[in-house]
Amino acid sequence: MKQKYSKTIGYSQLSLVDSQKMLQGIRINKNIIDENIKLSEEDLILVAGAGSGQEALLVKQEFQNRTIGVDLNIDFSQVYPSNLLTGFILQRQDLHTLAFSKDVFSLIYCYHVLEHVTKHLEVLKEFSRVLKPGGALFIGFPNKNRLFSYIGTSQKATIAEKIGWNLNDYKFKLLRKFENRYGAHAGFTEKEFLMDAHSVFETIIPVRRNYMLSKYSHLGLIIAFIINTKLDEFLFPSNYYICIKKKN
C-alpha cells in the first residue's frame, strides 16, 4: 500500500488524481464562491498550489476567467486543449514568496494546500498582499479534529490504501505528533486557522457545512443531523472558508 506521506504532494503521486472527481469538487466550490462573491469577466484568478497544473486548467474551464496556476510541482510537459489556453498561465513558484505585485487577483483558489507549506501564516499574508481590496480567498484544508478522512478524496486509491492513510494519522495522534511540522497530514482546527486568518483578513465566512451538503446531497438528512448535533467538528474531514480582504 502507498502509505508514505509526502509533505509537498500528500499520499499519492499527482498523476494519480482522478480528474473527474477533481472537476466535481471544483464545481461544488464554484457554486459556494458564487453565492458569496461576484466575479466579472475581467477578474483574474490565482490557483495557489495547482499541483501539476491540471487543477488550474479545470478552474479556468469552470470559471471562464483568466487564470494563473502556481506550484513548485508544475509539469510543463503536459499537453492541454488549445481552446482553453487563452488567458491561462502556469508558473513554478513558492507560495511563501509570490512573484506578483500587490492587489492583482480578485480570487485565490487554494484547495488542500495550506497543510503542505512550511509557514502557513506567511502564505496567508502573501495571499492577502496579491489580492485586490475586496478580493476573496477560497481555502480548504484537512480538519485536524477529524476522526477519519480520505473517503471522498480525488486521489485514485483503493479502500485498503485509504484505511492505511487513516491508520497513519492515528499513529501520529498516539505519538502526540499530529502536526504538519512533524510530517503528519494534520491540517488545522477551526480555532487554529481563525486565529491566524483574522490577523490577515477582514471577513471570514465558514462554508464547510455548505460544502458537505452540496457534495453529499443524497445524504442530506444525515448531514443535517450531524450539523444539528454539532458533531460536524469531528465527522467532517475538512474545513472550508472564504476570506475577504478589507476594501480601501
N, C-alpha and C positions, 0 to 999 in steps of 0.2 A: 504493500500500500504506500502511496505517495503522501507520507505524513509530515515530511520535513518542511518546516515553515521558513520562507524567505522573507526577511524584513521589508524588502523592496517590492515584491510581487505577490506575496501570500503563499498559499499552499500548492498551487499548480502553475504550470507554465502559461504565459499569456496566450500562447497558441491554442490552449485547451479551453478557451472561453467559448461558450455557446452564444453565437451572435444573435440568434432569435430570442433567447432569454434576456440578453442584454438590451435588445431593442424593446422588448415588452417593459422592462424596467424603466427605460428612458421615456417611454410613452406615459407611464404612470407618473413619473416625476414631472414631465412637462405639464400634465393636467394640474398637478398641485401648484407648480410655479405659475401657471396661467391664472389660477384662482387668486393669487396674491400680488402679482406684479404684471404690468403690461409692457411688452416689448414692441418697439416699432421696427420697420423693415431695415432701418439704418443702424440699429443697435448691434454691438459686437459682443460675441460670447467667447469666454475663455473656458476650455475644458482642462482643468488642472489635475494632472495625474491621469493622462489619457492612455496609459499602458502602451501598447504597440502603436496606437493611433486609431484603431478601429472604433473605439468608443466615441472619439471626437467626430469621426465621419457620420456616425449614426445620429449624434446630436445635431450636426449640420443638416442632415436629411430631415429630421423631425421638426426642428425649429425654423428651418429655412432662413436663418440669419448667417451673416459672416461669422466664421468660427475659426479660432486658433486653438490647437491642441498641443499641450506641452507635457513632457515626461522625460526622465532620464533613459527610459527604455523604448523610445520611439524607434520603430522599424521602418526605415526609409526604403526598404526593398519591396514593401507591399505595393500591389497594384490596385488602384481604386477606380470605380466608374468615372469616366471623364466628365459626365454631365453633373457630377457633384463637386468637382474640384474648383469651380469658380467660387471665390470667397472662402476658400478652405486652405489652411496652412498648418503644417506640423513643424514643431521645433523641439530640439533636445535642450531642456532647461531644468534647473534646480528650483523647486518651489520656494526655497528659502531666500533666493535672490533672483527674482524675476527680472528679465531684461526688457521691461516695458516702462514707459513714462507713467506718471500718476494720472488717475482719472481717465482711463481708456475704455474699460469694459462696462457694459450695462448688466451683465450676468456672468457669474463664475459658477460653473458646474463642477462639483468636486464630490465624486461618489466613491466611498470606501477607499480613501487615500490618506486621510489625516493620521490614521494609526500607523502608517508606514514611514512618516517623516521623523527626523531626529529632534527637531524643536518645533512643536506644533504651534506654539504661541507666535513665534517669528513668522511662520507661514500664514497664520491668520492676519497678522499685521501687514504682510505683503499683499494679501488678497484685498484688504481694505485700501491700501495705497493705490493699487491699479484700478479699483472700482471707481466709477463716476459717482459723484454725490447723488444719493438716492438709489444707487445701484444695489444689486442683491447677490448674495452668495447662497446657492443651494448646496447643502452639505449633508453627507450621510457617513456614518462610521459604526463599527460594532458597539453594541450596548454592553458595557463592562459588567453589568449586573445580571446578564442573561444566564439562564440555566442551561440552555442548549442553543445551537446555531447551525448554519450551513445547509439547512433544509432546502431553501429556495435559491441557493447560490446560482450564478450564471456560469460557474466553472463546471466543466464536464467532469463529473466524479461519480463513482459508484457509492452505493449505500455504505459499504464497508469503509471506504475512504472517509466519508462524512462522519461515521462513528469514530474513526481514528482521530480525526481532527478535534472532535469534541473531547475525546479522552485526553488528547494532548493539552487542551485548555484546562481540564481538571488537574492534570499533573502540575501545571504552573500554579493553579489555585492552592493545591495541597502544599506546595513548596513556598507559598506566600510570595510568589514572584509573578503574579498575573498582572504584569505591567508591560507596556510597549517597549520600554527601555531594556527589559530583560530578554527581549526576543519573543515575547508572547503576543498572540493575536488578540490583544485585550480590548482595544478601543478606549472609550471614555464613558463614565457615568454622566447622567444629565447634569448633576451638580458640578462635576469637574469641568465639563465643556462650558456651561453657562458662566462659571466664574471667570474664565479666560475670555470668552466671546463678548461678555458685557463690557470688558475693558477696551474693546475694539469697535464694536458695532452699536448703533443707537437702538435698533429694534431687532428682537429675535423672536421668531414665530416657530413654535414646535409644530411639526407636521408628521410626526411618527404615526399617530393614530389614523390620519388621512391616508398615509401610505399603506398601512396594513389593511384598512377597509377597502382600498382600491385593489390591491394586489390579490387579496383573498375574499373577494366579493361573494363568492359561492359559500363562504363560511361566515357570512355577515353576523348571524346570531351568536356564534361562538366568539368572534372578535369583539362584538359589542359586550358580551358577558365579561370577557377578560378586562375590557376597559372599565366597565361599571364596577367591577370588584377590585379595581386598582391592582390587578395582577400583571398589567402590561409592563411594569418596570422590570419584571423577571421573565416574562414569557415572550416579549417582543425582542427579537435578537439584535435589532439595530436602532439607532437614534437618527432622526432627520430634522433639519432646521432650515429655515430661510432667515438669513441675517442681512439686514438692510443698513447701508452706510448713511450716516447723517447727511442731510442736504445742507448746502451752504446757506 
